[in-house]
């Protein structure tokens, strides 16, 4: 399953927006994002693809890491597709959103844990995840910023 917020990805059937993240028959997913610019769809197609395991969206731990020449080893990201503080509280939330997952993987790639709103190269993916964040708050309560 491919997760991508860009128009081309959406036209080609990528999961995006507030679509629920389910990897029932697939063992891996692929997130596509643009960590080198603040454009959701980098006009020069400088996008990055990162694979993640099914377990990364089922529990409270991620089983992937990212690596790049520019940033080195990425961070391990917990609870893909879920608001960070809900993950930290150990909430077993089953509804996870494609747009939050894409932002989570991008943040791991650039080694950044700043909560939204922020001004890093994943903030475009973060703003695109606003609808997922709002639905998460409505279902599971206020999602405070990380400290």
C-alpha positions in Angstrom: 0.0 0.0 0.0 1.3 3.4 -0.9 0.6 6.5 1.2 1.1 9.9 -0.6 -0.6 13.3 -0.2 0.6 14.6 -3.7 -1.9 15.0 -6.5 0.0 12.5 -8.7 0.0 9.9 -6.0 -3.7 10.4 -5.3 -4.5 10.1 -9.0 -2.6 6.8 -9.0 -4.6 5.4 -6.1 -2.4 6.2 -3.1 -3.9 6.3 0.3 -4.2 9.9 1.6 -6.1 12.3 3.8 -8.2 10.8 6.5 -8.3 7.3 5.0 -7.9 4.7 7.6 -4.5 2.9 7.7 -5.0 -0.8 7.5 -2.4 -3.2 6.3 -4.4 -6.4 6.7 -3.1 -8.5 3.9 0.0 -6.4 3.2 3.0 -6.8 5.4 4.6 -3.5 4.4 3.5 0.0 3.5 5.3 2.7 1.6 5.1 6.4 2.5 6.0 9.0 -0.1 6.9 12.6 1.1 9.1 15.6 0.3 11.5 16.3 3.2 13.8 18.6 1.1 11.3 21.4 0.6 8.3 23.0 2.3 6.1 22.0 -0.7 3.8 19.1 -0.2 4.5 18.0 -3.7 8.1 19.1 -4.5 7.9 20.7 -7.9 11.2 19.0 -8.8 9.9 15.6 -7.7 12.5 15.3 -5.0 10.4 12.9 -3.0 11.5 10.1 -0.6 10.0 6.7 -0.2 10.1 4.8 3.1 8.8 1.3 3.8 7.3 0.4 7.1 6.0 -2.8 8.7 2.5 -3.7 9.6 3.4 -3.6 13.2 4.3 0.1 12.9 0.6 1.0 12.7 -0.8 -1.6 15.1 1.0 -1.1 18.4 2.7 1.6 20.2 6.1 1.1 18.7 7.4 1.5 15.1 9.6 -1.1 13.5 11.3 1.0 10.9 13.9 3.6 10.6 14.9 5.9 7.9 18.4 6.7 6.6 19.6 9.4 4.3 23.0 10.8 3.3 21.9 14.2 4.3 20.4 13.4 7.7 22.1 10.1 8.6 19.9 7.6 10.5 16.4 8.8 11.1 14.5 8.5 14.3 12.4 5.6 15.3 8.9 6.8 15.2 6.2 5.5 17.6 2.6 4.9 16.7 2.5 5.8 13.0 -0.7 7.6 12.1 -1.5 8.5 15.6 -1.1 11.8 17.6 2.1 11.6 19.6 0.7 12.3 23.1 -2.0 9.6 22.6 0.8 7.2 21.8 2.7 8.3 24.9 -0.3 7.6 27.1 -0.5 4.1 25.7 -3.9 4.5 24.3 -4.8 1.6 22.1 -6.3 3.6 19.3 -7.3 1.6 16.3 -8.2 4.4 13.9 -5.1 5.8 12.3 -5.0 8.3 9.4 -2.9 8.2 6.3 -2.1 11.9 6.4 -0.7 11.7 10.0 1.3 8.6 9.0 3.0 10.4 6.1 3.9 13.3 8.5 5.3 10.9 11.1 7.5 9.1 8.6 8.8 12.5 7.2 9.6 13.7 10.7 11.6 10.5 11.3 13.5 11.1 8.1 14.6 14.6 9.1 15.2 13.6 12.7 12.7 16.0 14.1 10.2 15.6 16.9 8.7 19.2 16.9 4.9 19.1 17.3 2.8 21.0 14.8 2.7 23.8 14.1 6.4 24.0 13.2 8.5 25.4 10.3 10.6 22.4 9.3 10.6 20.6 5.9 7.8 18.3 7.1 5.4 21.1 8.1 3.7 20.9 4.7 2.8 17.2 5.5 1.8 18.3 9.0 -0.6 20.9 7.7 -2.0 18.3 5.3 -2.6 16.1 8.3 -4.8 18.7 10.1 -8.0 16.9 9.2 -6.7 13.6 10.7 -5.6 15.5 13.9 -9.0 17.1 14.3 -10.7 13.7 14.0 -8.3 12.2 16.5 -9.1 14.9 19.0 -12.9 14.4 18.4 -12.6 10.6 19.0 -9.9 10.4 21.7 -9.8 13.8 23.4 -7.4 16.7 23.3 -4.0 16.0 21.9 -1.6 18.3 23.7 1.7 19.4 22.2 4.7 17.5 23.2 7.0 19.1 25.7 
